[in-house]
Amino acid sequence: MLYMVSVQNNKHHVCGGFLVSEDSVVTAAHCGGDELKYVRLGNQNLKSSRMKKIRVNSTCKPRDYVAPQSGNDIMLLQLSEKVPLNNGVKTIPLPKSNILLGENQICSVAGWGAIKTKSPSVDDLRVVNVSIINPRSCKMYWDGLLPPNVICAGGYGTNKGFCQGDSGGPLVCNGIAVGVVSFNRGLNCEYPDVPNVYTDVSKFLQWINKFLNEKKCV
């Protein structure tokens, strides 16, 4: 999990994120904007003195982002300096094209979020395996109320999935960051009646790559 990033305001952890280049982080658009001041990375414990703190220079959201339930819940952070990649910090690869995930395929999600509904975030990074849910089934469970360009995994009928504070973290399948933690129903993390929903990274590759190459929001 050397790619994991804690996205923070001036006081505390707000969201997860993941390092995709030496100076760029992917997280969720609903995590905020100008109030996000720093990222911390380099250790799995937020209180560790080994955690490196780097200022966020700018944020970039899709122009048509409104709210998580409307889709496009993805954001890029431009850091103020390049992070030295070493044994404690690494980037994670993104899909090279649209990715096909198999139903019940086992992936993982990680974060410093709450471990149960309405509890505080934790200091130690936690990881859980989740199963990919068929898109048609997911849409049915959500009564058709799903935005386009999302992936469903975990949550439904289990106690495995993400919770508040995990937003922005990656859904990782076969070592590739395929999704971004987006939303669940009613902030309910325990035995939810619907699947957890992630933004599908592969649907935003052109936008991401343009940002990485040009270092500006388009």
Phi, psi and omega in degrees: 000034185287352179267353186288140183229138170264119178268127190228153168268200182289350187244320190198177176298135178246311185211167170272175177189177179214142185280123181246347170209177184299336182225025181222139182233141172258136175212195181262144181297327184286356180290341177136204182210248185295340180284350176277114191253328188218160162239150174235138183204167177108357178201156181272353178248124185295339181266000182291140177289347179280348180294127177269135182250123183231136182287144174272122179280317183201161177239154181218120178243155172302141185298332183263015176289134177236308182201158182306317183291350177262355178096183180059031184274074180213146181214147177248139177246128173265121182274160184283345180206162177281140179272126175296123178275127184206201182292344181255345183221128177218160173272164174242137181289152175257163176300150178270345179198184176306133186249138178257118180256138181277145176301135182072006174300137182271124176233186180222155175224143184225156177177175178255020183286178180299152178262353171205164185305132176067015174263162183286167174295163182251164180272331182262131179300134179241147183229141177218144175275139179226154181259138176292137181250135180308131183303320180294317178297319181299315180297323178294315179300326180271013179056035178079000185267059179238136175285167175286167172062047177231164175236141177249134179200135177068179178089289188299121175070011181223175171251024180247125179165197182258170179217178182299134185103343176271348182311141178090344179287166185269146163269118188248123178234123180054039176079008182242137178280101185262341183217165177237127180305123184242288184206158169235189184262124172059027180059025181267115183260346187255118179047056181293157181267005177222159178291156169289147185241133180238147170288134180279107184301324185298337181279356182237017186298318181298316179296316180296312183295326177295319178296315182296325183278322186257347179058036175212155184278128181233000000 
